[in-house]
Amino acid sequence: MRKSFLLILIASLPTIAQVPDSVLAYYPLHTGNYWEYTEFASEWDYLYWQRYFCLEVTGDTLMENGKSYKILQKQYIPDTLETTYYFERVDTLTGNIFRYCNKYDFIDNEYKIDSLNIQLGDTVAASRNYPSDANENEILCQYLISDTLFNQSFQTKYFACISFIPGFSYRLAKGIGLVRFTFGGEIAQTYQTLKYARINNVEYGNKLPTYVQNESSEPGSFSLNQNYPNPFNPSTKISYNLDRAAQVSLIIYDTLGRQVRSLVNKHQDSGHHTINVNFNDIAAGVYFYQLKSRDQIQTRKMLLLR
């Protein structure tokens, strides 16, 4: 009698169903999967800069919260910036995607970047942009359509942030993952577009060349490069080339021509120079940075977002 009662009790317990594999396929976070993207920023018809980067799932790791995450390695092509690592996991019971982050007061040191299980018209609190916005952003599943990618048809979900402006939007294609990410407002935007993917040993698109010519001018010339990233928040890098050793000044101005900050004011050798700039104490808006050396002057525009 007791054995029969236990069997009946177990049979009556609710079963915990996992999200179907067809839903999880919108973000195939498996070791060995690899993506290449082109990334550029523009203001109206003016192109600020263009870069290329790759993402690869290189393995698994156990973080301090006791949870297992996939390791995503991000590198630029060519590898001109340091490698960035993301730690992400997909909850197969809910379809939620979490990214590890111990810099904010998140529960279990992770925040939600997406929810694969939401349907057309549903919303979720998440952020693929800045972790500090993860609990405030409202993401809407805007469209569910069939897109043509790499000469094939893929079911694609379109997502848009509807809680603040400037916002962001992105697309997830079933069997591929992230194929498009856009950040910015009506004037300036940053775009990331998938050009090649290797998913479960199946290739899509064409690989980017291992070397892509940068926008920097030829060695030996006097030139001021576009800051990167741009738009930015709150840090960016400014690089420039000097054709000869000289007294150099690099100054930030606001749109009224007032000096905001002096970055460089000293004698420097010829060659390539890079400076890291942090704008934590400066209001959002458009700024200009100007390089002077002897009788040579170059000026470029930057956009700080909050």
C-alpha positions as CSV (number, residue, x, y, z in Angstrom):
1,M,0.0,0.0,0.0
2,R,2.8,2.4,0.9
3,K,4.7,1.7,-2.3
4,S,1.5,2.3,-4.4
5,F,0.9,5.6,-2.5
6,L,4.5,6.8,-3.3
7,L,4.1,5.9,-7.0
8,I,0.8,7.8,-7.2
9,L,2.4,10.8,-5.4
10,I,5.4,10.8,-7.8
11,A,3.2,10.5,-10.8
12,S,1.1,13.5,-9.6
13,L,4.0,15.8,-9.3
14,P,4.2,18.5,-12.0
15,T,6.9,17.9,-14.7
16,I,9.4,20.7,-15.4
17,A,9.5,21.1,-19.2
18,Q,12.5,22.5,-20.9
19,V,12.3,25.1,-23.7
20,P,12.2,23.3,-27.1
21,D,15.5,23.0,-29.0
22,S,13.8,24.9,-31.8
23,V,13.5,28.0,-29.5
24,L,17.1,27.6,-28.2
25,A,18.3,27.5,-31.8
26,Y,17.9,31.3,-32.0
27,Y,21.1,31.6,-29.9
28,P,23.3,28.5,-30.6
29,L,25.8,29.0,-27.7
30,H,27.9,25.8,-28.3
31,T,31.6,25.4,-28.1
32,G,33.3,25.9,-31.4
33,N,30.6,28.1,-32.9
34,Y,32.1,31.2,-34.6
35,W,30.8,34.5,-36.0
36,E,32.4,37.4,-37.9
37,Y,30.9,40.9,-38.0
38,T,31.4,44.2,-39.7
39,E,30.9,47.2,-37.3
40,F,30.6,50.9,-38.3
41,A,29.3,54.2,-37.0
42,S,27.7,56.9,-39.0
43,E,25.9,60.3,-38.7
44,W,23.5,60.8,-41.5
45,D,25.6,60.0,-44.6
46,Y,29.0,60.5,-42.9
47,L,30.9,57.4,-42.0
48,Y,32.9,57.8,-38.8
49,W,34.7,54.5,-38.8
50,Q,34.5,50.9,-39.8
51,R,35.9,47.9,-38.0
52,Y,35.6,44.1,-38.1
53,F,35.5,41.6,-35.3
54,C,34.9,37.9,-34.6
55,L,33.2,36.0,-31.7
56,E,34.0,32.4,-30.8
57,V,32.6,30.1,-28.1
58,T,35.9,28.7,-26.8
59,G,34.7,26.5,-23.9
60,D,33.0,26.4,-20.5
61,T,33.9,27.8,-17.1
62,L,32.5,27.7,-13.6
63,M,32.2,31.1,-12.0
64,E,32.1,32.2,-8.4
65,N,28.3,31.9,-8.2
66,G,28.6,28.2,-8.8
67,K,27.0,28.4,-12.3
68,S,28.6,27.2,-15.6
69,Y,29.0,29.7,-18.4
70,K,30.1,29.5,-22.0
71,I,33.3,31.6,-22.8
72,L,32.8,34.0,-25.7
73,Q,36.1,35.4,-27.0
74,K,35.9,38.7,-29.0
75,Q,38.8,39.9,-31.2
76,Y,39.1,42.6,-33.7
77,I,40.4,42.0,-37.3
78,P,43.2,42.9,-37.4
79,D,43.8,42.3,-33.7
80,T,44.5,46.0,-32.8
81,L,42.7,46.0,-29.5
82,E,42.9,43.7,-26.5
83,T,40.8,40.5,-26.5
84,T,37.4,40.8,-24.7
85,Y,35.8,37.8,-22.9
86,Y,32.1,37.4,-22.2
87,F,30.6,34.7,-20.0
88,E,27.1,33.7,-21.0
89,R,24.6,30.9,-20.2
90,V,21.2,29.9,-21.6
91,D,18.6,28.7,-19.0
92,T,17.0,25.8,-20.8
93,L,14.0,25.9,-18.5
94,T,13.1,29.5,-19.3
95,G,15.0,30.4,-22.4
96,N,16.6,33.4,-20.7
97,I,20.2,34.3,-21.5
98,F,22.4,35.5,-18.7
99,R,25.8,37.2,-18.8
100,Y,28.1,37.1,-15.8
101,C,29.0,40.5,-14.3
102,N,30.4,41.2,-10.9
103,K,30.7,45.0,-11.3
104,Y,27.1,45.8,-10.3
105,D,24.8,44.6,-7.5
106,F,23.1,41.8,-9.6
107,I,21.7,38.7,-8.0
108,D,24.2,35.9,-8.5
109,N,26.5,38.4,-10.3
110,E,24.6,38.0,-13.6
111,Y,22.1,39.9,-15.6
112,K,19.6,39.0,-18.3
113,I,20.6,40.0,-21.9
114,D,17.7,38.2,-23.7
115,S,14.8,35.8,-23.5
116,L,14.5,33.4,-26.4
117,N,11.1,32.1,-25.3
118,I,9.2,35.4,-25.7
119,Q,6.7,35.6,-28.6
120,L,5.6,38.3,-30.9
121,G,4.3,41.3,-28.9
122,D,5.9,40.1,-25.6
123,T,8.3,42.3,-23.6
124,V,11.1,41.4,-21.2
125,A,13.5,43.4,-18.9
126,A,16.9,42.8,-20.4
127,S,19.9,44.6,-22.1
128,R,22.4,43.6,-24.8
129,N,23.8,47.1,-24.5
130,Y,25.1,48.3,-21.0
131,P,24.7,46.0,-18.0
132,S,23.7,49.0,-15.8
133,D,20.5,49.3,-17.8
134,A,19.6,45.6,-17.6
135,N,16.8,46.0,-15.0
136,E,15.4,49.1,-16.6
137,N,15.3,48.3,-20.3
138,E,12.0,47.0,-21.7
139,I,12.7,44.8,-24.8
140,L,9.8,44.2,-27.3
141,C,9.6,41.2,-29.6
142,Q,8.6,43.4,-32.6
143,Y,8.5,41.1,-35.6
144,L,8.7,37.3,-36.3
145,I,9.4,36.9,-40.0
146,S,11.4,34.9,-42.5
147,D,14.6,36.6,-43.6
148,T,17.0,35.8,-46.4
149,L,20.5,35.4,-45.1
150,F,23.4,33.9,-47.0
151,N,21.0,33.0,-49.8
152,Q,18.9,31.0,-47.4
153,S,15.7,31.5,-45.6
154,F,15.8,31.8,-41.8
155,Q,13.1,32.4,-39.2
156,T,14.1,35.7,-37.5
157,K,13.0,37.5,-34.4
158,Y,13.3,41.3,-34.3
159,F,13.8,42.9,-30.9
160,A,13.7,46.6,-30.0
161,C,14.3,48.6,-26.8
162,I,11.2,50.6,-26.1
163,S,12.1,52.1,-22.7
164,F,14.6,54.9,-23.6
165,I,16.0,56.9,-26.5
166,P,18.6,56.6,-28.0
167,G,17.9,52.9,-27.9
168,F,19.0,49.7,-29.6
169,S,17.5,46.9,-31.7
170,Y,18.7,43.6,-32.9
171,R,17.8,40.4,-34.8
172,L,18.2,36.7,-33.9
173,A,18.0,34.2,-36.7
174,K,17.1,30.6,-35.9
175,G,20.1,28.4,-36.3
176,I,22.5,31.3,-36.6
177,G,22.2,33.7,-33.6
178,L,22.8,37.4,-33.6
179,V,22.8,38.7,-37.1
180,R,22.3,42.5,-36.6
181,F,22.7,45.0,-33.7
182,T,22.0,48.7,-34.0
183,F,22.6,51.3,-31.3
184,G,21.9,55.0,-31.4
185,G,19.3,57.7,-32.2
186,E,18.0,59.4,-35.3
187,I,21.3,61.2,-36.0
188,A,24.2,58.9,-35.1
189,Q,24.1,55.1,-35.1
190,T,26.4,52.1,-34.6
191,Y,25.8,49.0,-36.6
192,Q,27.0,45.4,-36.3
193,T,26.2,43.1,-39.2
194,L,27.0,39.4,-39.5
195,K,29.1,38.5,-42.5
196,Y,30.2,34.9,-41.8
197,A,29.3,32.1,-39.3
198,R,30.4,28.6,-38.6
199,I,27.6,26.9,-36.6
200,N,27.9,23.3,-35.6
201,N,30.6,22.9,-38.3
202,V,28.3,24.3,-41.0
203,E,29.6,27.5,-42.7
204,Y,27.5,30.5,-43.8
205,G,28.7,33.5,-45.8
206,N,32.2,34.4,-46.6
207,K,35.1,34.9,-44.1
208,L,36.5,38.3,-43.8
209,P,40.2,38.7,-44.9
210,T,42.7,38.2,-42.1
211,Y,43.9,41.7,-42.7
212,V,41.6,44.7,-43.3
213,Q,43.1,48.1,-44.1
214,N,42.4,50.4,-41.3
215,E,41.4,54.0,-41.8
216,S,44.7,55.3,-40.4
217,S,46.7,57.3,-42.9
218,E,50.0,56.1,-44.3
219,P,53.0,56.0,-42.0
220,G,55.1,59.2,-42.0
221,S,52.1,61.5,-42.5
222,F,50.4,64.0,-40.1
223,S,46.9,62.7,-39.4
224,L,44.2,62.6,-36.8
225,N,42.1,59.4,-36.7
226,Q,38.5,59.0,-35.8
227,N,38.1,58.2,-32.1
228,Y,37.0,54.6,-31.3
229,P,34.4,53.7,-30.3
230,N,32.2,56.5,-31.5
231,P,29.5,57.1,-30.3
232,F,30.9,56.2,-26.8
233,N,30.1,56.1,-23.1
234,P,32.1,57.0,-21.2
235,S,35.6,56.0,-22.6
236,T,37.1,56.2,-26.0
237,K,40.5,56.1,-27.7
238,I,42.1,58.8,-29.9
239,S,45.0,58.0,-32.2
240,Y,47.1,60.2,-34.4
241,N,50.3,60.2,-36.5
242,L,53.1,62.8,-36.5
243,D,55.4,63.2,-39.5
244,R,58.2,64.6,-37.4
245,A,59.0,65.4,-33.8
246,A,57.4,68.6,-32.6
247,Q,55.4,70.4,-29.9
248,V,51.9,68.9,-30.0
249,S,48.5,69.9,-28.6
250,L,45.3,67.8,-28.6
251,I,42.3,69.7,-27.2
252,I,38.6,68.9,-26.7
253,Y,36.1,71.6,-27.6
254,D,32.3,71.8,-27.2
255,T,30.0,73.0,-30.0
256,L,30.4,76.6,-28.9
257,G,34.1,76.5,-29.3
258,R,34.9,76.4,-25.6
259,Q,37.8,74.3,-24.4
260,V,36.6,71.3,-22.4
261,R,39.9,69.4,-21.8
262,S,43.5,69.5,-22.8
263,L,44.7,66.0,-23.6
264,V,48.2,66.6,-24.8
265,N,50.4,69.6,-24.6
266,K,54.1,68.6,-25.0
267,H,56.9,67.7,-27.4
268,Q,56.4,64.3,-29.0
269,D,58.4,62.1,-31.4
270,S,57.3,61.3,-34.9
271,G,55.2,58.1,-35.4
272,H,51.9,56.7,-34.1
273,H,50.4,57.9,-30.8
274,T,47.2,56.7,-28.9
275,I,45.5,58.2,-25.9
276,N,42.7,56.8,-23.7
277,V,40.1,59.3,-22.7
278,N,37.4,59.0,-20.0
279,F,34.4,61.3,-20.0
280,N,32.8,60.4,-16.7
281,D,32.6,64.1,-15.7
282,I,31.4,65.5,-19.0
283,A,27.8,65.9,-20.1
284,A,26.5,63.9,-23.1
285,G,26.6,65.7,-26.5
286,V,28.7,66.5,-29.6
287,Y,32.3,67.5,-29.1
288,F,35.3,68.3,-31.3
289,Y,38.9,67.3,-30.8
290,Q,41.7,69.2,-32.5
291,L,45.3,68.2,-33.1
292,K,47.9,70.9,-33.7
293,S,51.6,70.5,-34.6
294,R,53.6,73.4,-36.0
295,D,51.5,74.9,-38.8
296,Q,49.3,71.7,-39.2
297,I,45.8,71.4,-37.7
298,Q,43.2,68.6,-38.0
299,T,39.8,68.4,-36.3
300,R,37.3,65.6,-35.9
301,K,33.9,65.2,-34.3
302,M,32.8,62.8,-31.5
303,L,29.5,61.9,-29.9
304,L,29.2,61.1,-26.1
305,L,26.0,59.2,-25.2
306,R,24.5,58.6,-21.7
